[in-house]
């Protein structure tokens, strides 16, 4: 492996070029040899192990030269590790609807060739020159690029661009994929292997993830409200600041999961394996934990108002909120040996 990564871009005002340079700097810090180039200057992809392509948005589309680049080099891109990033002012507030719209802008690019399987998609807010205000008075002006998010995405994507096989291994294998800040709401991801995937700040609201493997995945600050995670493997998952309100976690394996302070209101956690899970400060109000395994779990400061705990199993290592009586709630002490 030569670890030579091409970072190419299409830019209307130079803003996307600066982002491409910042991405290249981070890749270089991770050990890559990088070349930054305008897409119109690229003659061949032969020297490169991986390719990052970025474009700003104009009238709801990638710039035409960026779209042409992907189409012209599709045969070579199939054999490379590829990542795309998009700069668009629609991402100003980084809200669900904005992400959906920007992802829709990218669909024609993703549809160019189904065998080009990007290891990362970055969606970032761009900038607009105030001097253009007279021409486009309804636009948002100023520089709104989130450099921290851009560099974090580049850092996480670097390892995937420099290791392993091109793209994602198969239709069910997204292990280690970088999907941070990605809108996957309502997606069908059942039985998908997302182990160790980077899904922080992603939107998985109402997604079908039943039976999925999410062990050791990073889901900090993610939106999982209403998601179907029945029987999913979430061992060691990181969910700091995540929203799982109303999610179906029945029989899910959450062994050792970091759920401190997480919104778990009205969740179905029946027969879920929560042994060794950190649920301190979590909001479990209205949730159904009937028959759940809570050995050595920490529920210190958790909100259990209205929660159903009949048959929930605990032991001497289980930590409860101050003043909470597990026996009165119908919990069963099975002792340490049972777990």
C-alpha positions as CSV (number, residue, x, y, z in Angstrom):
1,X,0.0,0.0,0.0
2,X,1.4,3.4,-1.0
3,X,-1.0,5.5,1.2
4,X,-1.1,8.1,-1.5
5,X,-4.5,9.9,-1.4
6,X,-5.8,12.3,-3.9
7,X,-8.1,15.0,-2.5
8,X,-9.8,16.7,-5.4
9,X,-12.5,19.4,-5.4
10,X,-14.8,21.6,-7.4
11,X,-15.2,25.0,-6.0
12,X,-17.1,28.1,-7.0
13,X,-15.4,30.7,-4.7
14,X,-12.4,28.8,-3.3
15,X,-14.2,27.8,-0.1
16,X,-14.3,24.1,-1.0
17,X,-10.6,24.2,-2.1
18,X,-9.7,25.3,1.4
19,X,-11.7,22.5,2.9
20,X,-9.9,20.0,0.6
21,X,-6.6,21.4,1.8
22,X,-7.7,21.0,5.4
23,X,-8.8,17.4,4.8
24,X,-5.4,16.7,3.1
25,X,-3.6,18.1,6.1
26,X,-5.4,15.8,8.5
27,X,-4.7,12.8,6.2
28,X,-1.1,13.7,6.1
29,X,-1.0,13.8,9.9
30,X,-2.4,10.3,9.9
31,X,0.5,9.1,7.7
32,X,-0.9,9.6,4.1
33,X,0.9,11.1,1.2
34,X,-1.5,13.6,-0.2
35,X,-2.1,15.5,-3.5
36,X,-4.7,18.3,-3.6
37,X,-6.0,19.1,-7.1
38,X,-9.0,20.7,-8.9
39,X,-11.1,17.9,-10.5
40,X,-10.5,19.5,-13.9
41,X,-6.7,19.0,-13.5
42,X,-6.8,15.3,-12.8
43,X,-5.5,13.1,-15.7
44,X,-5.3,9.7,-14.1
45,X,-6.0,8.0,-10.7
46,X,-3.4,5.3,-11.2
47,X,-0.9,6.7,-8.6
48,X,-3.5,6.9,-5.8
49,X,-4.7,4.3,-3.3
50,X,-7.6,6.4,-2.3
51,X,-9.6,9.4,-3.6
52,X,-11.5,12.1,-1.8
53,X,-13.9,14.1,-3.9
54,X,-15.6,17.3,-2.7
55,X,-17.9,19.8,-4.3
56,X,-20.0,22.8,-3.3
57,X,-23.7,22.8,-4.3
58,X,-25.3,25.0,-7.0
59,X,-29.0,24.9,-7.7
60,X,-29.4,21.6,-5.8
61,X,-26.6,19.8,-7.6
62,X,-22.8,19.1,-7.3
63,X,-20.9,21.4,-9.6
64,X,-20.9,20.0,-13.1
65,X,-17.2,19.5,-13.2
66,X,-17.3,17.4,-10.1
67,X,-20.2,15.2,-11.4
68,X,-18.2,14.8,-14.7
69,X,-15.1,13.7,-12.8
70,X,-17.0,10.9,-11.1
71,X,-18.6,9.8,-14.3
72,X,-15.4,10.0,-16.4
73,X,-13.3,8.1,-13.8
74,X,-16.0,5.6,-12.6
75,X,-14.0,2.6,-13.8
76,X,-11.0,3.6,-11.8
77,X,-13.0,4.7,-8.8
78,X,-14.5,1.2,-8.5
79,X,-11.0,0.0,-7.6
80,X,-10.2,2.7,-5.2
81,X,-11.2,3.6,-1.6
82,X,-13.4,6.7,-2.1
83,X,-14.9,9.3,0.1
84,X,-17.2,12.2,-0.8
85,X,-17.9,15.5,0.9
86,X,-20.4,18.2,0.1
87,X,-20.4,21.9,1.1
88,X,-23.8,23.5,1.3
89,X,-25.3,26.4,3.3
90,X,-28.4,24.1,3.8
91,X,-26.2,22.5,6.6
92,X,-26.1,25.8,8.5
93,X,-28.1,24.5,11.5
94,X,-27.2,20.8,10.9
95,X,-30.8,19.7,11.4
96,X,-32.5,16.6,10.1
97,X,-34.4,18.3,7.3
98,X,-31.2,20.0,6.1
99,X,-29.2,16.8,6.1
100,X,-32.0,15.0,4.2
101,X,-31.9,17.7,1.6
102,X,-28.2,17.7,1.1
103,X,-28.1,13.9,0.9
104,X,-30.8,14.2,-1.8
105,X,-28.4,16.5,-3.6
106,X,-25.8,13.7,-3.5
107,X,-28.0,10.9,-4.8
108,X,-27.2,11.6,-8.5
109,X,-23.5,11.2,-7.6
110,X,-24.0,8.0,-5.6
111,X,-26.1,6.6,-8.5
112,X,-23.4,7.1,-11.1
113,X,-22.1,3.6,-10.4
114,X,-23.4,1.3,-7.8
115,X,-20.0,-0.4,-7.6
116,X,-18.4,2.8,-6.3
117,X,-18.9,2.3,-2.5
118,X,-17.7,5.3,-0.5
119,X,-16.2,4.6,2.9
120,X,-17.2,8.1,4.1
121,X,-19.7,10.9,3.3
122,X,-19.1,14.3,4.7
123,X,-21.9,16.9,4.8
124,X,-20.7,20.4,5.8
125,X,-21.9,24.0,5.8
126,X,-20.0,26.3,3.4
127,X,-19.6,30.0,3.0
128,X,-21.1,32.8,0.9
129,X,-19.3,36.0,-0.1
130,X,-21.2,39.0,1.3
131,X,-20.2,40.9,-1.9
132,X,-22.8,38.8,-3.7
133,X,-25.7,40.0,-1.5
134,X,-27.1,42.3,-4.2
135,X,-27.3,39.4,-6.7
136,X,-28.8,36.8,-4.3
137,X,-30.4,38.7,-1.4
138,X,-32.1,35.7,0.1
139,X,-29.0,33.7,0.7
140,X,-27.1,33.3,4.1
141,X,-23.8,35.1,3.9
142,X,-20.6,34.7,5.7
143,X,-18.3,31.8,6.5
144,X,-20.1,29.0,8.3
145,X,-17.6,26.2,7.8
146,X,-17.3,24.0,11.0
147,X,-13.6,23.2,10.9
148,X,-13.8,20.9,13.9
149,X,-16.4,18.7,12.2
150,X,-14.5,18.8,8.9
151,X,-11.2,17.7,10.6
152,X,-12.9,15.1,12.7
153,X,-14.5,13.6,9.6
154,X,-11.1,13.6,7.9
155,X,-9.4,12.0,10.8
156,X,-12.0,9.2,11.1
157,X,-12.0,8.6,7.3
158,X,-8.2,8.4,7.0
159,X,-7.9,4.9,8.4
160,X,-10.5,3.6,6.0
161,X,-8.9,5.3,3.0
162,X,-5.5,3.7,3.8
163,X,-6.4,0.2,4.9
164,X,-8.5,-2.8,3.8
165,X,-10.2,-3.4,0.6
166,X,-11.9,-0.8,-1.5
167,X,-15.3,0.3,-0.4
168,X,-17.6,-1.8,1.8
169,X,-17.0,-5.5,1.6
170,X,-20.6,-6.6,0.9
171,X,-24.2,-5.4,1.1
172,X,-24.4,-6.4,4.8
173,X,-21.0,-5.4,5.9
174,X,-20.5,-1.8,7.0
175,X,-18.1,-2.7,9.8
176,X,-16.0,0.3,10.7
177,X,-17.7,2.6,8.2
178,X,-17.6,6.3,8.8
179,X,-21.1,7.6,8.8
180,X,-20.8,10.4,11.3
181,X,-23.3,13.3,10.7
182,X,-25.2,11.1,8.2
183,X,-29.0,11.0,7.9
184,X,-30.0,7.4,7.9
185,X,-33.5,7.9,9.3
186,X,-36.1,5.3,8.2
187,X,-33.3,3.3,6.5
188,X,-33.5,-0.5,6.3
189,X,-30.4,-1.7,8.1
190,X,-31.7,-4.9,9.6
191,X,-29.0,-7.5,10.3
192,X,-26.4,-5.1,9.0
193,X,-22.9,-5.4,10.4
194,X,-22.1,-1.9,11.8
195,X,-19.6,-3.1,14.4
196,X,-17.1,-0.4,15.4
197,X,-18.8,2.0,12.9
198,X,-18.5,5.8,13.4
199,X,-22.2,6.9,13.7
200,X,-21.8,9.8,16.1
201,X,-24.2,12.7,15.4
202,X,-26.0,10.5,12.9
203,X,-29.8,10.4,12.5
204,X,-31.2,6.9,12.7
205,X,-34.7,7.9,13.8
206,X,-37.2,5.2,13.0
207,X,-34.5,3.1,11.2
208,X,-34.9,-0.7,11.1
209,X,-31.9,-2.1,12.9
210,X,-33.4,-5.3,14.3
211,X,-30.7,-8.0,14.6
212,X,-28.0,-5.6,13.5
213,X,-24.5,-5.8,14.9
214,X,-23.5,-2.5,16.4
215,X,-21.0,-3.7,19.0
216,X,-18.4,-1.1,19.9
217,X,-19.9,1.4,17.5
218,X,-19.7,5.1,18.3
219,X,-23.2,6.6,18.5
220,X,-22.6,9.6,20.7
221,X,-25.1,12.4,20.1
222,X,-27.0,10.2,17.6
223,X,-30.8,10.3,17.0
224,X,-32.4,6.8,17.5
225,X,-35.9,7.8,18.5
226,X,-38.4,5.2,17.4
227,X,-35.6,3.0,15.9
228,X,-36.2,-0.8,15.8
229,X,-33.2,-2.4,17.6
230,X,-34.9,-5.6,18.6
231,X,-32.2,-8.3,19.2
232,X,-29.4,-6.0,18.1
233,X,-25.9,-6.5,19.4
234,X,-24.9,-3.3,21.2
235,X,-22.1,-4.6,23.3
236,X,-19.7,-1.8,24.4
237,X,-21.5,0.8,22.3
238,X,-21.0,4.5,23.0
239,X,-24.2,6.4,23.3
240,X,-23.3,9.6,25.2
241,X,-26.0,12.2,24.6
242,X,-28.0,9.9,22.3
243,X,-31.8,10.1,22.0
244,X,-33.4,6.6,22.0
245,X,-36.9,7.8,23.0
246,X,-39.5,5.1,22.1
247,X,-36.9,2.8,20.6
248,X,-37.5,-1.0,20.5
249,X,-34.6,-2.6,22.3
250,X,-36.4,-5.8,23.2
251,X,-33.9,-8.7,23.7
252,X,-31.1,-6.3,22.6
253,X,-27.6,-7.1,24.0
254,X,-26.4,-3.9,25.7
255,X,-23.7,-5.6,27.8
256,X,-21.3,-2.9,29.1
257,X,-23.0,-0.2,27.0
258,X,-22.3,3.4,27.9
259,X,-25.8,4.8,28.4
260,X,-25.2,7.4,31.1
261,X,-27.6,10.3,30.7
262,X,-29.2,8.8,27.6
263,X,-32.8,9.5,26.7
264,X,-34.5,6.1,27.0
265,X,-38.0,7.3,27.7
266,X,-40.8,4.9,26.7
267,X,-38.3,2.3,25.4
268,X,-39.1,-1.4,25.0
269,X,-36.3,-3.1,27.0
270,X,-38.0,-6.3,27.7
271,X,-35.5,-9.2,28.2
272,X,-32.7,-6.8,27.2
273,X,-29.2,-7.7,28.4
274,X,-28.0,-4.7,30.4
275,X,-25.5,-6.4,32.5
276,X,-22.6,-4.1,33.4
277,X,-24.3,-1.3,31.5
278,X,-23.8,2.3,32.7
279,X,-27.3,3.8,33.0
280,X,-26.4,6.4,35.5
281,X,-28.5,9.5,35.0
282,X,-30.4,7.9,32.1
283,X,-34.1,8.8,31.6
284,X,-36.0,5.5,31.7
285,X,-39.3,7.0,32.6
286,X,-42.2,5.0,31.1
287,X,-39.8,2.3,29.7
288,X,-40.6,-1.4,29.9
289,X,-37.7,-3.4,31.5
290,X,-39.7,-6.5,32.2
291,X,-37.3,-9.4,32.6
292,X,-34.3,-7.3,31.7
293,X,-30.9,-8.4,33.1
294,X,-29.3,-5.7,35.2
295,X,-26.5,-7.5,37.0
296,X,-23.7,-5.0,38.0
297,X,-25.5,-2.3,36.1
298,X,-25.3,1.3,37.4
299,X,-28.7,3.1,37.6
300,X,-27.5,5.8,40.0
301,X,-29.5,9.0,39.4
302,X,-31.6,7.3,36.7
303,X,-35.2,8.3,36.3
304,X,-37.4,5.2,36.7
305,X,-40.7,6.9,37.1
306,X,-43.5,4.9,35.5
307,X,-40.9,2.2,34.4
308,X,-42.0,-1.5,34.4
309,X,-39.5,-3.7,36.1
310,X,-41.4,-6.9,36.9
311,X,-39.0,-9.8,36.8
312,X,-36.0,-7.6,36.0
313,X,-32.9,-9.5,37.3
314,X,-30.3,-7.8,39.5
315,X,-27.5,-8.7,42.0
316,X,-25.4,-7.2,44.7
317,X,-23.4,-5.2,42.1
318,X,-26.5,-3.4,40.7
319,X,-26.6,0.2,41.7
320,X,-30.0,1.8,42.1
321,X,-31.2,5.4,42.4
322,X,-31.2,6.7,46.0
323,X,-34.3,5.5,47.8
324,X,-35.4,3.0,45.1
325,X,-36.7,-0.4,46.3
326,X,-36.1,-3.0,43.6
327,X,-38.1,-5.7,45.4
328,X,-41.1,-3.4,45.7
329,X,-40.9,-2.7,41.9
330,X,-41.0,-6.5,41.2
331,X,-37.3,-7.0,40.5
332,X,-35.7,-10.3,41.4
333,X,-32.4,-10.7,43.1
334,X,-30.8,-13.7,41.4
335,X,-27.5,-13.4,43.1
336,X,-24.0,-12.9,41.6
337,X,-23.6,-16.5,40.4
338,X,-26.6,-16.3,38.1
339,X,-24.9,-13.7,35.9
